[in-house]
């Protein structure tokens, strides 16, 4: 087969669930989509994609952090695909890892893969640090507790109503499980009070 299939992998947050900005206007032979947190190790669509691709195919991913947030996982995925003769194209970074590359070109691809994976992890650590700094500043100003609750409460309530578990909600919203439990209990208490208030004696 001289030309393989063009296969796209899309991963979006369970909270946002919006794929419109990824690969807008592009056509692929197959699209595999996961709706999951980057911390969630269960990616059924990616597993299906790995079983689907064959030699000569090209896997299209919008950006490195859409495929993996771990350098080890990223390297394993790309190395496994290329060993099968499957190429990988990261569109945001405009990087193509050609499974047919040899010699210097192959060595350059390996170096770039290491660099890009490191940059992805570095960017995530910077975001996390900025978030921690923002929380610390808000706490110092006495604004963190009320503001955080006004933002998270509605989203927690929506996800609880959708049947999502506390651990998953905590991961998605980057908050502690205790916060989820507290908001859940407050919602339950409010509903109970309303029901009792509606009773007549």
Rosetta blueprint (number, residue, H / E / L):
1 X L
2 X L
3 X L
4 X L
5 X L
6 X E
7 X E
8 X E
9 X E
10 X E
11 X E
12 X E
13 X L
14 X L
15 X L
16 X L
17 X L
18 X L
19 X L
20 X L
21 X L
22 X L
23 X L
24 X L
25 X L
26 X L
27 X L
28 X L
29 X L
30 X E
31 X E
32 X E
33 X E
34 X E
35 X E
36 X L
37 X L
38 X L
39 X L
40 X L
41 X L
42 X L
43 X L
44 X H
45 X H
46 X H
47 X H
48 X H
49 X H
50 X H
51 X H
52 X H
53 X L
54 X L
55 X L
56 X L
57 X L
58 X E
59 X E
60 X E
61 X E
62 X L
63 X L
64 X H
65 X H
66 X H
67 X H
68 X L
69 X L
70 X L
71 X H
72 X H
73 X H
74 X H
75 X H
76 X H
77 X H
78 X H
79 X H
80 X H
81 X H
82 X H
83 X H
84 X L
85 X L
86 X L
87 X E
88 X E
89 X E
90 X E
91 X L
92 X L
93 X L
94 X L
95 X E
96 X E
97 X E
98 X L
99 X L
100 X L
101 X L
102 X L
103 X H
104 X H
105 X H
106 X H
107 X H
108 X H
109 X H
110 X H
111 X H
112 X H
113 X H
114 X H
115 X H
116 X H
117 X H
118 X H
119 X H
120 X H
121 X H
122 X H
123 X H
124 X H
125 X H
126 X H
127 X H
128 X H
129 X H
130 X H
131 X H
132 X H
133 X H
134 X H
135 X H
136 X H
137 X H
138 X H
139 X H
140 X H
141 X L
142 X L
143 X L
144 X H
145 X H
146 X H
147 X H
148 X H
149 X H
150 X H
151 X H
152 X H
153 X H
154 X H
155 X H
156 X H
157 X H
158 X H
159 X H
160 X H
161 X H
162 X L
163 X L
164 X L
165 X L
166 X H
167 X H
168 X H
169 X H
170 X H
171 X H
172 X H
173 X H
174 X L
175 X L
176 X L
177 X H
178 X H
179 X H
180 X H
181 X H
182 X H
183 X H
184 X H
185 X H
186 X H
187 X H
188 X H
189 X H
190 X H
191 X H
192 X H
193 X H
194 X H
195 X H
196 X H
197 X H
198 X L
199 X L
200 X L
201 X L
